[in-house]
């Protein structure tokens, strides 16, 4: 596993141990960067209208379409580092 992937997995573990729960916008950004870094561009059907959380997550992830997976991993790690700081 590359160093970037190792750091990405470590950041994934650290985010669960944050002292404070990030605000919703930050949580969506973390989610989107994680999904883009681990799975690439958004796929699957957009959740239904009344699934507000699912729709917000889908839309946040879709905004990152085209972003390189390694770049998404780097941004995810940087954001977790900032939140942990």
C-alpha positions as CSV (number, residue, x, y, z in Angstrom):
1,X,0.0,0.0,0.0
2,X,1.4,3.4,-0.9
3,X,2.1,6.0,1.7
4,X,-0.8,8.1,0.5
5,X,-3.2,5.2,1.0
6,X,-1.7,4.5,4.4
7,X,-2.2,8.1,5.4
8,X,-5.7,8.1,4.0
9,X,-6.7,5.0,6.1
10,X,-5.1,6.6,9.2
11,X,-7.1,9.8,8.6
12,X,-10.2,7.7,8.3
13,X,-9.5,6.2,11.7
14,X,-8.6,9.6,13.2
15,X,-11.8,11.4,12.0
16,X,-13.8,9.0,14.3
17,X,-11.8,10.2,17.3
18,X,-12.3,14.0,16.9
19,X,-13.0,15.8,20.1
20,X,-15.8,17.8,18.6
21,X,-18.3,16.8,15.9
22,X,-17.7,19.0,12.9
23,X,-20.5,21.1,11.5
24,X,-22.7,19.7,8.8
25,X,-20.9,21.4,5.9
26,X,-17.6,20.0,7.1
27,X,-19.1,16.6,7.5
28,X,-20.4,16.7,3.9
29,X,-17.0,17.8,2.7
30,X,-15.4,14.9,4.6
31,X,-17.9,12.5,3.2
32,X,-17.5,13.7,-0.4
33,X,-13.7,13.7,-0.3
34,X,-13.7,10.2,1.3
35,X,-16.0,8.8,-1.4
36,X,-14.2,10.5,-4.2
37,X,-10.8,9.2,-2.9
38,X,-12.0,5.7,-2.3
39,X,-14.5,5.1,-5.1
40,X,-13.9,7.9,-7.7
41,X,-16.7,9.8,-9.4
42,X,-20.3,9.6,-8.0
43,X,-22.3,6.6,-9.2
44,X,-25.7,5.1,-8.5
45,X,-29.1,6.8,-8.5
46,X,-29.6,10.0,-6.7
47,X,-31.7,9.4,-3.5
48,X,-35.3,10.4,-3.5
49,X,-36.6,13.9,-2.7
50,X,-37.5,13.1,0.9
51,X,-34.1,11.6,1.7
52,X,-32.6,14.9,2.6
53,X,-29.4,13.5,4.1
54,X,-28.8,11.1,1.3
55,X,-29.5,13.8,-1.3
56,X,-27.1,16.2,0.4
57,X,-24.4,13.5,0.5
58,X,-24.9,12.6,-3.2
59,X,-24.8,16.2,-4.3
60,X,-21.6,17.0,-2.3
61,X,-19.9,13.9,-3.8
62,X,-21.1,14.8,-7.3
63,X,-19.5,18.2,-7.1
64,X,-16.1,16.5,-7.0
65,X,-16.7,14.6,-10.2
66,X,-13.5,14.6,-12.3
67,X,-11.2,15.2,-9.3
68,X,-8.3,12.8,-9.2
69,X,-8.7,10.1,-6.5
70,X,-5.2,10.8,-5.1
71,X,-6.0,14.6,-4.9
72,X,-9.2,13.8,-3.0
73,X,-7.3,11.6,-0.6
74,X,-4.7,14.5,0.0
75,X,-7.5,17.0,0.6
76,X,-9.3,14.5,3.0
77,X,-6.1,14.0,4.9
78,X,-5.4,17.8,5.1
79,X,-9.0,18.4,6.4
80,X,-8.7,15.7,9.0
81,X,-5.3,17.1,10.1
82,X,-6.9,20.6,10.4
83,X,-9.8,19.3,12.4
84,X,-7.5,17.3,14.7
85,X,-5.1,20.2,15.2
